[in-house]
Each structure stands twice: as C-alpha cells, then as structure tokens.
C-alpha cells in the first residue's frame, strides 16, 4: 500500500511557507499527502488546487469566530483554541480517514477519493497534540520545526539556562553580556540574542508565559519518531550535531523552497501578492533597490514607521516596501503608502504584500531589510542578498545574530529603531563588497546542499525512505 502522510502546520504564514513546499516535495517523491489547513486559512489560501495528483488540501476549525483577527497579539488565544477545538476536530478527522480508507465512507467526504489510509503524520512542533493523537490512534508521527536549528537548540537549552540564572533576562541588565548554557554558542551569543520570550516583560517585569510553553514544545519533540528541520548542514552543522543526540532521529532537509523537487503551488501566501512590483523592479538598475519586509506578523508603532521611512529615504536608494495593511497599528494603510511615496520623491514602491522569492532573485535587489524570520532569512541566503536584520520576536533574535556574527552575510540591527542607524546599515549593506561576497559564497554552499547529492537532498531521500518503511511496518502489523 502506498504511503500517505498528513501534514499539519501551525496556522500562520511562516509555518505554511515552510511546510507546504515540504508537502509538495513528498508528493513529488511518490508519497500521498493531505495538507491540513485550519478552515479560515483554507478559505484565504491563494491556491488550493493540487499541484500534484498525490497532494490534497483539507481543513479543521480553529475554534475562533470568523471575524477574529488572529493577529500577533492573539496567538495565546489561538493556541488555546487549537489545543481544544482544533485538537478534537483533528482527532475526529484522522479517525474518520483511517476508518474510511478503502471504503469511501460517507462521513469522510468526497475528498478521500483514492487516497490510501494515513500511514504517518508530520505535525508542527507548535501543535504537540498532532503527534500525541496520531500515536494514540496507532499512526506513527514525526515533528516538524519551522525555526532555525540554532533557535531550536536555544529552546532545548532553556532548562540549563534557567538553572544558570541566565533566563529570564531581567529588565535593565546589560543585554550585551555573553550567555552561558547554549552549547557551541558561548563565544558569540549575548542576552539580547536569546529568543524574545526569554526576556522579562518591560512593563510588568513578569515572565513571558510563552517561555515555558516553547520550552515544553521543544522538549516534547524528542518523543516523536523523528524531528524535521528546514535547514542545511552548511548553515547549522554545529547546532544540528548537538540536537541530534536528543532526538530519536533528525532530518535537516532545507531550504525546502529551493529544492528543485519542491516547486511550490502557485502561491503559499495567505495574502494576495502584488505582481506589479516586479514590473517596477524591471525598470531599476542592477542591485540598486532595497527590499523591505517585516514579515507576516510584526506590528510597529507610527514612530518606528517614521524612523524606518526617514532612514530609508536618507540612505538615498530606491526601495520596495511590502507594508501589510495592519503593520502600523490602527494607522490607515493608504495614508502610510502616500507618506512613503511622497517622502521618497518617486524612488519607492509600496505594496501590501509582495511575491518575496521572486523579488529577492530579481537582479535589481541589492539588500533586504528583514525581520529575520527563518523563511525570509533562508530566502535571502539562497539568493545571496545581504541582509539588514530588525528582529521582532521569537527565534528572530537568534537568527539575526547568526546573520551578523556567524555567517557574516548581513547586519544585526536589533533593539534599535533610529533613522540614522537605519540609514547607515542600509548603506553599508548596499555598498559593502565584503558582505556581498560573503552572502554570495554562502548561497553557493546552500545551493549545493539542496542539489542532487547534497546533504539536504540526501537527507530528504532518507526521510522518504523512513516514511515508506513506517508504512510497510504498519501494513504488516495490521495484517
């Protein structure tokens, strides 16, 4: 019987960006895949038609009202709802798919089609119930971490960091002090480079409740049959070597978006992409444009927006800014776009959302001002584009430190938002031959990883074999 994997990402854009190319790659390797969205995301997705005969999309409710914003400030509420309503719906769906396979039972719906029984689940680490429920129902389960290996290692090290008194990081301490307790990073990791949840809240000095949640998610991933990380050996070999002994098995198979077998559907985006910006880029000189995007979740103040704007304008380069309508609090998107275009005097293009991978590979883009989310970081690395990193939260603090201090492919601008700093760092990223050479050299290494015979391509092939072996063992045990 053919293998059938159910893939369930945490329902945010960044997680989908990583796990949907993974699903497509599995389908390309001969595995049937059900990609499980939440109902709101399935409605929003730009492309739900299967790009391969073996890939289909299904959904479960997330338990929140249709008009709920599901913004960065609501993530705790979303998590609680997913852990109750979402988990129950997921259990019912998986159980029905198991009982309906081969019989086309009415309660499974027409989507069951000719798909065989689910033989494996790959669940987002942020949804630990996906692994627990699957194993309870007799389905082998693997965990998928969409963050960098360096941040995964930091999360796994939280018990030791707590024991050493390194976390939680108190308000007012020296954030440039070195951190002990994350193996292999003692020489360059500072307090400010730990995941943002490690810091006490500046208003109440209380501990971020997400700290213990994320530590628990990381620890529980060791109970899955294997952990999958969207990264490459050329980027994170030391971190991977330290994670591997803590897991039953480990697969480093990224950057997934760059694997030839993982050509994504028309779009992985939950927002409409403005293709008109590509025509605008066509009219710009080579490496003359700064691309700006703070990702799918970051929310900044009007003051921060103003500092970014003046810094970009003063740097003197044309810029393309992907400015989500909800990026600047309650400010009117059209007013902000008009402000950018007026200040830039014709040297800027503003869009709600851009086809980022196409933008980054365009000859006109000279640097990328980014929030250092892992997908954006990988996409910039693959294209050899120097990065200016302004991390917002989560693992982005750690990623930006690696960009600046380990890989040398960009600049780390964390914890400051001043126009003079923005101007200076954008100019350096655009003009530094050393940064550009480092970025292009790393791009070559990463592309070798995903090419035939490279480490990521080989690990992906091993993963497919691992999944198919699970399927064979399951078939034998059910006879």
N, C-alpha and C positions, 0 to 999 in steps of 0.2 A: 504494500500500500504506500502511496506517495506521502511524503512528509507535508504537514500543514501547520504553520506557525501563526499564532495570534500575537500581534504586536500592539501594545497599548502604551502610548506616551502620556506623560503629564500634559494636560491640555493647554499648553502655552506655545506660542510661536517658535521659540528657540528649541524646544524639545521636539516639536514636529519637524523642524528643519533638519534635525539630525536623524530621527528615527524613520522618516518617510523614505529618504534615499536608501536606508538600510533595508526597508521592506522591498523596495524596488530591486535592489541587488539580490536579495534572496529569491524573488520571483524569477529573475534572470538566470539564476543558478538552478532552476528546476523545482523550487520549493513553492507550494501553495501558501499564500499569505492573506490573512484577514487583518486589515489595519483598522484599529478600533478608535474612532473619534468619540468625543462627547457630542451630544446632539447639537448644541449651539455651534460647535466648530465644524461639524459636517455640513451644516447649512451655510456657514461662512466660507468654507473652502472654495478656492477658485476653480479647482479641478478635482472632481470626484470620480470621473470615469477611469477605469483601469487602464494604465499604460501597458499592461501585460496581461495575458489571458489568466495568469495564476494569481493576480492581485485584485482584491475587492475591498470595499470600504463598508463598515458597519458602525453603529453608534450605540451608546448608552447615555441615559440622562446624568447630568452632574448634580441634580437636586436643587439648583438655584432657579429663581424665576427668569423668564425670558428677557426681562428688561434689566436684569442685574448687570452692572458694568464689568465685573470680573477684571478689575484693574489691579495694579500692583499693591494698592492698599487693602485689597480684598482677598489676598492669597490665603490667609489663615482660614477665612470663612469658606473659600473654595475647597481647601484641603479637608476641612471638617465634613463638608457636604459630600465630597467624593468618598471619604472613608466610611460613610454610612449609606446614603442613597446610591452613590456610584458603585460601591463595593457589592451591594445587594443585587443591583442590576447586572453587574459583570458576572457574578456567580450564576444568576439565572440564565444569562445568555450562554455562558460557557457550558453549563449543564445541558441546555437545550441543544447546543451544537454537537455535543457528544452523543446525546440520545437520538438526535435526528440524522446524524451522518449515515448515509446509505439508504435511509428510508424516506427522505424528503418529507419529514413530518410537518404538518400544517403549522404548528406553533413555531417552527424555525424560520418560516417565511421563504419567499422565492429566492432570497439571496444565497441560501445554502447550495443550490444548484448541484454541480458535480463535485464540489469540494469534498475531500475525504475528511475523516474525523480529525479534530485538532490533536496533534501529537506533541506540541511544545508551545509554551508561552514565553514571550520575551516582554517583560514588564519594566517600565521605568522605575528606577530606584526610588523616585519620589512617590511611587504608588506601591508600597510594600505588600499591600493586600493582593496584588496581582499574582505574586509568587506564592503567597500563603494559600489562597483559594485554589489555585491551579493544583498545587501539590496535594491538597485535601481531596480534590476530585480525581487524583491519580494521573495528572498531566505534569510532566517534567517542566520546570520553569527556570529561565535564566533572567538575570537582572541586567539592565542597560543603564549606564551612567552617561548622561549627555554633557557633563562637565569635563574639564581637563583632568588628566591624571594627577597633576601637581595639586589641584584643589581637592581631589578625592583623597590623596594622601594626607592633606591637611585635616580634612574631616575625620579620617580614620585615626589621626593623632590627637584628637580633642581630649580623650581621657588623660593622656600623658601631659598635654598642655595644661589641663586643669590641675593635675597633680603638682606640676611645677609652679603653679601660680601665674602662668602666662596668660591664661584666659579665665574669666572675662577681662578684657582690657579696660581699665578704669578711665574715666573722663579726666582729661588734663595731664596725663602722663606723656612722656616722650615717645611719640609714635615712631621715631626713627631708631629706637633701641632694638638690637637684634633679638630674635626669638629662638629659644631653645625648645627642642621637643619634636620638631618635624624632621625626621631623619633625612640627611643629604642636603638640607636647605639651611643649615646653621650659618653658612658663610655669607648669605645674602638676604635671607628673609627677615623683614622687620615687622614690628607690631602692625603697622599700617597696611602690610601686605597680606595679613590673615583675612579669611572671609569676613565680610562686614558683620555677620551675626556674632562674631567674637567680641565686638566692642559693646560696652555698656551704652544704654541709650543716653544721649546727651541731655535730654530734658528731665528724665526721672532718675538717671543713673542705675536704672534697673537692668536686669539681664534680658536680652532678646529671647523671647520664648522659642524662636526658631532654632536657637543654638542647639538645644538638646534634641529637637526633632531631627535636624540634619545629621547630628552625630549618630542618632539611632538608625536613621536610614542607611548611613554608610556601614555601620556595624552589621546590620541585618543582611546586607548584600552578600556577606560571606556565607550565608545559608543557602543561597541559590546554587543551582548546578554549575553556574559559571557567571562571571561578570564580563560584560562587553563595554569597552570604552572607545569612543570616537576620537582616536588619537593615533600617533605614529611613533615608532621607535626613534626616528631621527630627532623628534621633538622632546620626548619624555622618557627615554630609556631608564634613567636612574629612578624616577618615580615608579615606573612600571615594575622594576625589579623589586622594589620594596612593597608594592601592593600584592604582587603575585603570591607570596607565601601565606597571605591572609585569606586567600580565596581558594575555592575548590578547583577552579580553572580561570584563566584570564585570557581575553582576546582583545588585542589592540588593532583595530581594523579601519583606521581613518587616515586622512579626512574622507569620509564617505561621499561627500558631494563631488569629490574629484576622481572617484573610481570610475573607470570607463563603463563598467557594468552597472553602475548605479545612476544612470541618467534619470533624473527625476521627472515626475509628471510635468505637465505644462507649468505648474507652479506649486510650491509648498506653502505659499503665502495665504494667510487669512485676510489680508488686505489687498484690494486692487492695486496692481503695480502700474505706475505711470511710465509707459514706454516712451512717451515724448521726450523724456530727459536724454534718451540715447541719441536722438537726432541733435539735441543741443550739444552733447559731447562731441558728436561728429564734426561740429564746427569749431572745436577748440584745438589748440596746438598740443603736441605730444607732451605728456607729463606736466601740464600747465594748470590742472584743476585739483582742488582739494575736495574730496568727497566726505560729507559729514552725515553720520547717522548714529544716534544713541540707542538704537535697538527698539524692541517692541514693548518695553515696559517702563523705561526711565521717564520720570516726571521731574521737570526742573522749574525753578521759580522764574518769574519775569526778570528779576535781577540777574540771574545766571544766564538767561537767554540774551540779555543785553550785553553782558560781558563777552559771551561767545561771539555775538554778532560783531561787536566793535573789534575784537581780536582778529576775526577772520577778514574783515574789511581792511584793517590796518596792515595785515600781512601782505596785501597787495595782489593776491592771486584770485582768479575766478574760483567760485566754489558752487558745488551742487549739494543742497541740504535736504535730506529726507526728514521732514519735520511732521511727525504724526499730529493729527488734529488735537489730541489730548496730551501732547508733550509738555506744554506750558500751562499746567493747572487749568483754570477756568477761562484763560485768555482765548479770544476769538482767533481761530486759525487763519482766516483771511486777513485779519488785521496784522498778524505777525508776518505773514508772507509778504504783504505790501511793505511792511517796515524793512524786511530784508532786502527786497528788490530796490527800494528807494535808497537805502544806505549803501548798497553795493554799486549803485550807478550803472546798472546794466551788466555787471560782471558776475551775477549769481542767478541760479535757477533753484526754485524751491518746489518740492513735490511732497505729497502726503506720504508716499511710500515708493521706493524705487526697486527695480529688479537688480538687487545688490550684486549678485555674482557676475552679471553682465557688465555692470558699472565698473567693478573692480578690475576686470580683464580688459577694459577699454584703454586704448593707447593714450588717451588724454589725461587719465587719472594719475596724479603724481604722489598723493599721500591720502591716508584715510584717518580722519578724526573719529574715533570709535569709543564705545562704552566698554570695549574689551570683553564682551560676551564671547563664549567659546566658539560659537559658529562664526561670528564676524572675525574673530582672531584667526581662525583657520582659513577663512575665505581670503583674508588679506595676505596671509602667509603663502598660500598656494599661488597667488598671482604676483608675489614678490613686491608688494606695495608697502612702503614704510608706514608705520602706524604711529599715531598720537593717541594715547590711551587716557580716557577720563572715565574710570570705572564708577558704576552707580551702586551696585550691591552684589552680595553673594560671592561667587567664585571670581568675579571680575577683578577684584583687588589683587588676587594671586596671579591671575593671567597677565595683568599689566606689568607686574614686577618681572615676570619671565621675559616679556617682550623687551623691556628696557635693560635688565641686568644680566640675563642669561643668554638669550638669543641675539641681542643687540640689533634687532630689526625695527626699533622704534623708540619712542619716548614715553615715559610714565608721568602723567600729569595729575595723579590722584590727589584728592583733598585740597585742591586749589582751583578757583574759577575766577581768574582775573584777566582782563583783556591784554595786558602786557605779556603775561605768561602764555596765553593762547597765541598771540601774535608771534612771539619768539619761537615757540615749539613748532608751530606750523611752518615758519620759515626754515627752521633747521631741518625738519623732515623733508621739505621740498628741495632743499639745496645741498644737503649733506651727501657727498658721494660715498662716504663710508657706510652710512645707514642703507643707502640703496644697494650697494654691493653686498652687504650682509643679508638684506632681505631677499635679493635675487639668488644668492648662494643657498639660503635655507629653502627657498622654493624648489630649487633643483633636487635637493635631498628628499623633500617630502614627495615630490612627483615620482621619484624613484621608488619610494615606499609603496605607492599605490599602483605602479606599473607591474606588468607581468613579471613574476619572480621576486618582486619587492616584499618587504616584511609584512606590510598591511595586506597586500593581495594574497600572500601565502597564509596569513592568519585567517583571512576571510574564508579561504578554501578549507582550512582546517575546521573552522566553525561550521560550515555547511556539512562537512563530514560528521562532525559531532552531533548536529541536529538530526541528520539522517540515521545515525547509529541509535540515538534515543528512540526514533520512530520504529526501528527494527526490533529493539528490545521490548518496546511497548506492544508491538504486534504479537510477538512470541508469548509475552506474559498474558495476553488476552485470549490466546487460543485454548 
